[in-house]
Amino acid sequence: MSTLQALLILYWCQVQTGRASLRFMYVGMAIRMAQEIGLNRPLDPKRLKDMDEREVQIRKTIWWSCYQADRWTSAALGKPMVISDVDCVVDYP
């Protein structure tokens, strides 16, 4: 999770400095990593019972941060969105 959080921080740093290509790269990396570890899907009930509520909320927050950054980057740079709405089946944090 800390790597994903770092990528999102790097993304927001690039938003502030206006480096569009790096912004696009960091958000893309964060999204792919989040999808790879399943943040865009509900947790398996077996895994869910092993996690505390804080960790569950962090997972949701990271996913929806990726989603928001994807939409914002797409609109700002005229790039295609990476995340499809059908892939967003996780409750809001």
N, CA, C and O atoms as a GROMACS GRO file, in nm:
protein
  372
    1MET      N    1   0.081  -0.119   0.000
    1MET     CA    2   0.000   0.000   0.000
    1MET      C    3   0.085   0.126   0.000
    1MET      O    4   0.048   0.227  -0.060
    2SER      N    5   0.199   0.120   0.067
    2SER     CA    6   0.282   0.240   0.076
    2SER      C    7   0.338   0.280  -0.061
    2SER      O    8   0.357   0.399  -0.087
    3THR      N    9   0.364   0.183  -0.147
    3THR     CA   10   0.410   0.216  -0.282
    3THR      C   11   0.301   0.288  -0.360
    3THR      O   12   0.328   0.385  -0.431
    4LEU      N   13   0.179   0.240  -0.348
    4LEU     CA   14   0.067   0.306  -0.415
    4LEU      C   15   0.047   0.447  -0.361
    4LEU      O   16   0.024   0.541  -0.438
    5GLN      N   17   0.055   0.462  -0.231
    5GLN     CA   18   0.042   0.595  -0.173
    5GLN      C   19   0.152   0.688  -0.223
    5GLN      O   20   0.126   0.805  -0.251
    6ALA      N   21   0.273   0.636  -0.234
    6ALA     CA   22   0.385   0.717  -0.284
    6ALA      C   23   0.362   0.758  -0.429
    6ALA      O   24   0.390   0.872  -0.467
    7LEU      N   25   0.312   0.666  -0.512
    7LEU     CA   26   0.285   0.700  -0.652
    7LEU      C   27   0.178   0.809  -0.662
    7LEU      O   28   0.189   0.898  -0.746
    8LEU      N   29   0.077   0.802  -0.578
    8LEU     CA   30  -0.026   0.906  -0.580
    8LEU      C   31   0.029   1.040  -0.532
    8LEU      O   32  -0.011   1.145  -0.583
    9ILE      N   33   0.118   1.038  -0.435
    9ILE     CA   34   0.182   1.163  -0.392
    9ILE      C   35   0.268   1.220  -0.505
    9ILE      O   36   0.265   1.340  -0.531
   10LEU      N   37   0.344   1.134  -0.571
   10LEU     CA   38   0.425   1.179  -0.685
   10LEU      C   39   0.336   1.236  -0.795
   10LEU      O   40   0.370   1.336  -0.858
   11TYR      N   41   0.222   1.172  -0.818
   11TYR     CA   42   0.126   1.222  -0.917
   11TYR      C   43   0.085   1.365  -0.881
   11TYR      O   44   0.090   1.455  -0.966
   12TRP      N   45   0.044   1.387  -0.756
   12TRP     CA   46  -0.002   1.520  -0.716
   12TRP      C   47   0.110   1.623  -0.719
   12TRP      O   48   0.084   1.741  -0.744
   13CYS      N   49   0.232   1.582  -0.694
   13CYS     CA   50   0.346   1.673  -0.709
   13CYS      C   51   0.360   1.719  -0.853
   13CYS      O   52   0.390   1.835  -0.880
   14GLN      N   53   0.338   1.627  -0.947
   14GLN     CA   54   0.348   1.662  -1.088
   14GLN      C   55   0.232   1.751  -1.132
   14GLN      O   56   0.248   1.835  -1.221
   15VAL      N   57   0.116   1.732  -1.071
   15VAL     CA   58   0.004   1.822  -1.099
   15VAL      C   59   0.044   1.964  -1.061
   15VAL      O   60   0.017   2.059  -1.136
   16GLN      N   61   0.107   1.979  -0.946
   16GLN     CA   62   0.146   2.112  -0.898
   16GLN      C   63   0.256   2.175  -0.982
   16GLN      O   64   0.260   2.297  -0.998
   17THR      N   65   0.345   2.093  -1.037
   17THR     CA   66   0.456   2.148  -1.115
   17THR      C   67   0.426   2.156  -1.264
   17THR      O   68   0.503   2.212  -1.340
   18GLY      N   69   0.312   2.098  -1.305
   18GLY     CA   70   0.272   2.107  -1.445
   18GLY      C   71   0.341   2.009  -1.538
   18GLY      O   72   0.339   2.029  -1.660
   19ARG      N   73   0.400   1.906  -1.486
   19ARG     CA   74   0.468   1.807  -1.569
   19ARG      C   75   0.368   1.700  -1.614
   19ARG      O   76   0.349   1.599  -1.546
   20ALA      N   77   0.305   1.725  -1.727
   20ALA     CA   78   0.195   1.640  -1.772
   20ALA      C   79   0.238   1.497  -1.800
   20ALA      O   80   0.166   1.404  -1.763
   21SER      N   81   0.352   1.477  -1.864
   21SER     CA   82   0.392   1.340  -1.899
   21SER      C   83   0.420   1.257  -1.774
   21SER      O   84   0.385   1.139  -1.770
   22LEU      N   85   0.483   1.317  -1.673
   22LEU     CA   86   0.508   1.244  -1.549
   22LEU      C   87   0.379   1.219  -1.472
   22LEU      O   88   0.361   1.113  -1.412
   23ARG      N   89   0.289   1.315  -1.476
   23ARG     CA   90   0.159   1.298  -1.410
   23ARG      C   91   0.087   1.178  -1.469
   23ARG      O   92   0.035   1.093  -1.396
   24PHE      N   93   0.084   1.170  -1.601
   24PHE     CA   94   0.017   1.061  -1.671
   24PHE      C   95   0.084   0.927  -1.638
   24PHE      O   96   0.016   0.826  -1.619
   25MET      N   97   0.217   0.927  -1.632
   25MET     CA   98   0.291   0.804  -1.602
   25MET      C   99   0.263   0.756  -1.460
   25MET      O  100   0.237   0.637  -1.439
   26TYR      N  101   0.270   0.846  -1.362
   26TYR     CA  102   0.251   0.804  -1.222
   26TYR      C  103   0.109   0.754  -1.196
   26TYR      O  104   0.090   0.654  -1.127
   27VAL      N  105   0.010   0.822  -1.251
   27VAL     CA  106  -0.127   0.776  -1.227
   27VAL      C  107  -0.150   0.642  -1.296
   27VAL      O  108  -0.220   0.556  -1.241
   28GLY      N  109  -0.093   0.624  -1.413
   28GLY     CA  110  -0.106   0.495  -1.482
   28GLY      C  111  -0.043   0.381  -1.403
   28GLY      O  112  -0.100   0.272  -1.393
   29MET      N  113   0.074   0.407  -1.348
   29MET     CA  114   0.141   0.304  -1.266
   29MET      C  115   0.059   0.272  -1.142
   29MET      O  116   0.044   0.155  -1.106
   30ALA      N  117   0.006   0.374  -1.078
   30ALA     CA  118  -0.074   0.352  -0.957
   30ALA      C  119  -0.199   0.271  -0.989
   30ALA      O  120  -0.235   0.180  -0.914
   31ILE      N  121  -0.266   0.304  -1.097
   31ILE     CA  122  -0.388   0.233  -1.134
   31ILE      C  123  -0.359   0.087  -1.164
   31ILE      O  124  -0.429  -0.002  -1.115
   32ARG      N  125  -0.258   0.061  -1.244
   32ARG     CA  126  -0.225  -0.078  -1.279
   32ARG      C  127  -0.187  -0.159  -1.155
   32ARG      O  128  -0.226  -0.275  -1.142
   33MET      N  129  -0.112  -0.098  -1.066
   33MET     CA  130  -0.073  -0.168  -0.944
   33MET      C  131  -0.196  -0.195  -0.857
   33MET      O  132  -0.212  -0.304  -0.802
   34ALA      N  133  -0.283  -0.096  -0.845
   34ALA     CA  134  -0.405  -0.112  -0.765
   34ALA      C  135  -0.493  -0.223  -0.822
   34ALA      O  136  -0.550  -0.303  -0.747
   35GLN      N  137  -0.506  -0.227  -0.954
   35GLN     CA  138  -0.585  -0.332  -1.017
   35GLN      C  139  -0.520  -0.468  -0.997
   35GLN      O  140  -0.589  -0.568  -0.974
   36GLU      N  141  -0.390  -0.473  -1.006
   36GLU     CA  142  -0.318  -0.600  -0.991
   36GLU      C  143  -0.339  -0.661  -0.853
   36GLU      O  144  -0.349  -0.783  -0.840
   37ILE      N  145  -0.345  -0.578  -0.750
   37ILE     CA  146  -0.365  -0.633  -0.616
   37ILE      C  147  -0.513  -0.636  -0.576
   37ILE      O  148  -0.547  -0.667  -0.462
   38GLY      N  149  -0.600  -0.602  -0.671
   38GLY     CA  150  -0.743  -0.621  -0.650
   38GLY      C  151  -0.815  -0.512  -0.573
   38GLY      O  152  -0.920  -0.538  -0.515
   39LEU      N  153  -0.760  -0.391  -0.570
   39LEU     CA  154  -0.829  -0.285  -0.496
   39LEU      C  155  -0.960  -0.245  -0.561
   39LEU      O  156  -1.047  -0.186  -0.496
   40ASN      N  157  -0.976  -0.276  -0.689
   40ASN     CA  158  -1.098  -0.240  -0.761
   40ASN      C  159  -1.210  -0.344  -0.743
   40ASN      O  160  -1.317  -0.329  -0.801
   41ARG      N  161  -1.185  -0.445  -0.666
   41ARG     CA  162  -1.283  -0.552  -0.644
   41ARG      C  163  -1.311  -0.566  -0.494
   41ARG      O  164  -1.225  -0.537  -0.411
   42PRO      N  165  -1.432  -0.610  -0.460
   42PRO     CA  166  -1.460  -0.635  -0.318
   42PRO      C  167  -1.368  -0.743  -0.262
   42PRO      O  168  -1.329  -0.836  -0.334
   43LEU      N  169  -1.334  -0.731  -0.138
   43LEU     CA  170  -1.248  -0.830  -0.074
   43LEU      C  171  -1.322  -0.962  -0.056
   43LEU      O  172  -1.442  -0.964  -0.028
   44ASP      N  173  -1.249  -1.068  -0.071
   44ASP     CA  174  -1.301  -1.201  -0.040
   44ASP      C  175  -1.336  -1.203   0.110
   44ASP      O  176  -1.258  -1.155   0.192
   45PRO      N  177  -1.452  -1.257   0.145
   45PRO     CA  178  -1.491  -1.259   0.287
   45PRO      C  179  -1.387  -1.321   0.379
   45PRO      O  180  -1.374  -1.280   0.494
   46LYS      N  181  -1.313  -1.420   0.330
   46LYS     CA  182  -1.208  -1.482   0.412
   46LYS      C  183  -1.096  -1.383   0.443
   46LYS      O  184  -1.046  -1.378   0.555
   47ARG      N  185  -1.058  -1.304   0.343
   47ARG     CA  186  -0.953  -1.203   0.365
   47ARG      C  187  -1.006  -1.087   0.448
   47ARG      O  188  -0.934  -1.028   0.529
   48LEU      N  189  -1.132  -1.054   0.427
   48LEU     CA  190  -1.192  -0.941   0.496
   48LEU      C  191  -1.191  -0.961   0.648
   48LEU      O  192  -1.168  -0.866   0.723
   49LYS      N  193  -1.217  -1.083   0.692
   49LYS     CA  194  -1.221  -1.106   0.837
   49LYS      C  195  -1.083  -1.098   0.901
   49LYS      O  196  -1.071  -1.082   1.023
   50ASP      N  197  -0.976  -1.109   0.819
   50ASP     CA  198  -0.839  -1.098   0.870
   50ASP      C  199  -0.787  -0.954   0.873
   50ASP      O  200  -0.677  -0.930   0.924
   51MET      N  201  -0.863  -0.859   0.819
   51MET     CA  202  -0.819  -0.720   0.812
   51MET      C  203  -0.896  -0.636   0.913
   51MET      O  204  -1.013  -0.660   0.941
   52ASP      N  205  -0.826  -0.536   0.966
   52ASP     CA  206  -0.899  -0.443   1.052
   52ASP      C  207  -0.967  -0.338   0.965
   52ASP      O  208  -0.935  -0.322   0.847
   53GLU      N  209  -1.060  -0.266   1.024
   53GLU     CA  210  -1.141  -0.169   0.950
   53GLU      C  211  -1.055  -0.059   0.888
   53GLU      O  212  -1.085  -0.011   0.779
   54ARG      N  213  -0.950  -0.020   0.956
   54ARG     CA  214  -0.862   0.085   0.904
   54ARG      C  215  -0.798   0.043   0.772
   54ARG      O  216  -0.794   0.121   0.677
   55GLU      N  217  -0.749  -0.080   0.766
   55GLU     CA  218  -0.687  -0.129   0.643
   55GLU      C  219  -0.788  -0.138   0.529
   55GLU      O  220  -0.756  -0.106   0.414
   56VAL      N  221  -0.909  -0.181   0.559
   56VAL     CA  222  -1.014  -0.188   0.458
   56VAL      C  223  -1.042  -0.048   0.403
   56VAL      O  224  -1.055  -0.031   0.282
   57GLN      N  225  -1.051   0.051   0.491
   57GLN     CA  226  -1.077   0.188   0.448
   57GLN      C  227  -0.960   0.246   0.367
   57GLN      O  228  -0.983   0.320   0.272
   58ILE      N  229  -0.839   0.213   0.404
   58ILE     CA  230  -0.722   0.258   0.328
   58ILE      C  231  -0.727   0.202   0.187
   58ILE      O  232  -0.702   0.274   0.090
   59ARG      N  233  -0.759   0.074   0.173
   59ARG     CA  234  -0.770   0.012   0.041
   59ARG      C  235  -0.874   0.085  -0.044
   59ARG      O  236  -0.848   0.116  -0.161
   60LYS      N  237  -0.989   0.113   0.013
   60LYS     CA  238  -1.095   0.183  -0.061
   60LYS      C  239  -1.052   0.325  -0.098
   60LYS      O  240  -1.075   0.370  -0.210
   61THR      N  241  -0.989   0.393  -0.004
   61THR     CA  242  -0.946   0.531  -0.029
   61THR      C  243  -0.841   0.537  -0.140
   61THR      O  244  -0.846   0.625  -0.226
   62ILE      N  245  -0.748   0.444  -0.139
   62ILE     CA  246  -0.647   0.441  -0.245
   62ILE      C  247  -0.713   0.415  -0.380
   62ILE      O  248  -0.681   0.482  -0.479
   63TRP      N  249  -0.806   0.320  -0.385
   63TRP     CA  250  -0.871   0.291  -0.513
   63TRP      C  251  -0.946   0.413  -0.566
   63TRP      O  252  -0.931   0.449  -0.682
   64TRP      N  253  -1.026   0.476  -0.481
   64TRP     CA  254  -1.104   0.590  -0.528
   64TRP      C  255  -1.016   0.712  -0.556
   64TRP      O  256  -1.055   0.798  -0.635
   65SER      N  257  -0.901   0.720  -0.493
   65SER     CA  258  -0.804   0.825  -0.528
   65SER      C  259  -0.748   0.801  -0.667
   65SER      O  260  -0.731   0.895  -0.745
   66CYS      N  261  -0.720   0.675  -0.699
   66CYS     CA  262  -0.675   0.641  -0.834
   66CYS      C  263  -0.783   0.676  -0.937
   66CYS      O  264  -0.753   0.731  -1.042
   67TYR      N  265  -0.906   0.643  -0.905
   67TYR     CA  266  -1.019   0.671  -0.995
   67TYR      C  267  -1.030   0.821  -1.021
   67TYR      O  268  -1.041   0.865  -1.136
   68GLN      N  269  -1.027   0.898  -0.914
   68GLN     CA  270  -1.039   1.043  -0.928
   68GLN      C  271  -0.923   1.101  -1.007
   68GLN      O  272  -0.943   1.187  -1.093
   69ALA      N  273  -0.802   1.055  -0.980
   69ALA     CA  274  -0.685   1.104  -1.053
   69ALA      C  275  -0.693   1.067  -1.200
   69ALA      O  276  -0.652   1.145  -1.286
   70ASP      N  277  -0.744   0.948  -1.230
   70ASP     CA  278  -0.762   0.906  -1.369
   70ASP      C  279  -0.858   0.998  -1.443
   70ASP      O  280  -0.830   1.041  -1.555
   71ARG      N  281  -0.970   1.029  -1.380
   71ARG     CA  282  -1.070   1.116  -1.444
   71ARG      C  283  -1.014   1.257  -1.462
   71ARG      O  284  -1.032   1.319  -1.567
   72TRP      N  285  -0.948   1.307  -1.360
   72TRP     CA  286  -0.895   1.442  -1.365
   72TRP      C  287  -0.786   1.454  -1.472
   72TRP      O  288  -0.782   1.551  -1.547
   73THR      N  289  -0.698   1.354  -1.478
   73THR     CA  290  -0.589   1.356  -1.576
   73THR      C  291  -0.645   1.346  -1.717
   73THR      O  292  -0.598   1.415  -1.808
   74SER      N  293  -0.744   1.262  -1.736
   74SER     CA  294  -0.806   1.247  -1.867
   74SER      C  295  -0.866   1.379  -1.914
   74SER      O  296  -0.846   1.419  -2.029
   75ALA      N  297  -0.938   1.445  -1.826
   75ALA     CA  298  -1.000   1.572  -1.862
   75ALA      C  299  -0.897   1.681  -1.885
   75ALA      O  300  -0.910   1.760  -1.979
   76ALA      N  301  -0.794   1.686  -1.802
   76ALA     CA  302  -0.694   1.793  -1.811
   76ALA      C  303  -0.602   1.777  -1.931
   76ALA      O  304  -0.562   1.876  -1.992
   77LEU      N  305  -0.569   1.653  -1.965
   77LEU     CA  306  -0.469   1.630  -2.070
   77LEU      C  307  -0.528   1.579  -2.200
   77LEU      O  308  -0.457   1.566  -2.300
   78GLY      N  309  -0.657   1.549  -2.200
   78GLY     CA  310  -0.719   1.495  -2.321
   78GLY      C  311  -0.674   1.353  -2.352
   78GLY      O  312  -0.672   1.311  -2.468
   79LYS      N  313  -0.638   1.280  -2.249
   79LYS     CA  314  -0.593   1.141  -2.264
   79LYS      C  315  -0.710   1.048  -2.233
   79LYS      O  316  -0.804   1.087  -2.164
   80PRO      N  317  -0.705   0.926  -2.285
   80PRO     CA  318  -0.814   0.832  -2.254
   80PRO      C  319  -0.810   0.789  -2.108
   80PRO      O  320  -0.704   0.782  -2.046
   81MET      N  321  -0.928   0.760  -2.054
   81MET     CA  322  -0.936   0.710  -1.917
   81MET      C  323  -0.884   0.567  -1.913
   81MET      O  324  -0.904   0.491  -2.007
   82VAL      N  325  -0.819   0.532  -1.805
   82VAL     CA  326  -0.766   0.397  -1.788
   82VAL      C  327  -0.870   0.308  -1.720
   82VAL      O  328  -0.882   0.190  -1.754
   83ILE      N  329  -0.943   0.363  -1.625
   83ILE     CA  330  -1.039   0.286  -1.546
   83ILE      C  331  -1.177   0.293  -1.610
   83ILE      O  332  -1.230   0.402  -1.636
   84SER      N  333  -1.235   0.178  -1.633
   84SER     CA  334  -1.372   0.169  -1.681
   84SER      C  335  -1.466   0.168  -1.560
   84SER      O  336  -1.434   0.109  -1.457
   85ASP      N  337  -1.580   0.234  -1.573
   85ASP     CA  338  -1.674   0.237  -1.462
   85ASP      C  339  -1.721   0.098  -1.420
   85ASP      O  340  -1.756   0.077  -1.304
   86VAL      N  341  -1.723   0.004  -1.513
   86VAL     CA  342  -1.765  -0.133  -1.478
   86VAL      C  343  -1.664  -0.200  -1.386
   86VAL      O  344  -1.696  -0.301  -1.322
   87ASP      N  345  -1.542  -0.148  -1.379
   87ASP     CA  346  -1.440  -0.203  -1.291
   87ASP      C  347  -1.446  -0.145  -1.150
   87ASP      O  348  -1.366  -0.182  -1.064
   88CYS      N  349  -1.537  -0.054  -1.126
   88CYS     CA  350  -1.546   0.012  -0.996
   88CYS      C  351  -1.662  -0.047  -0.916
   88CYS      O  352  -1.773   0.007  -0.915
   89VAL      N  353  -1.634  -0.156  -0.853
   89VAL     CA  354  -1.739  -0.225  -0.776
   89VAL      C  355  -1.707  -0.225  -0.626
   89VAL      O  356  -1.756  -0.309  -0.551
   90VAL      N  357  -1.627  -0.130  -0.585
   90VAL     CA  358  -1.589  -0.115  -0.444
   90VAL      C  359  -1.668   0.002  -0.387
   90VAL      O  360  -1.682   0.106  -0.451
   91ASP      N  361  -1.719  -0.016  -0.266
   91ASP     CA  362  -1.791   0.092  -0.199
   91ASP      C  363  -1.697   0.210  -0.175
   91ASP      O  364  -1.575   0.194  -0.168
   92TYR      N  365  -1.757   0.327  -0.162
   92TYR     CA  366  -1.679   0.444  -0.125
   92TYR      C  367  -1.627   0.429   0.018
   92TYR      O  368  -1.690   0.361   0.100
   93PRO      N  369  -1.513   0.491   0.048
   93PRO     CA  370  -1.461   0.480   0.186
   93PRO      C  371  -1.551   0.552   0.286
   93PRO      O  372  -1.521   0.552   0.406
   0.00000   0.00000   0.00000
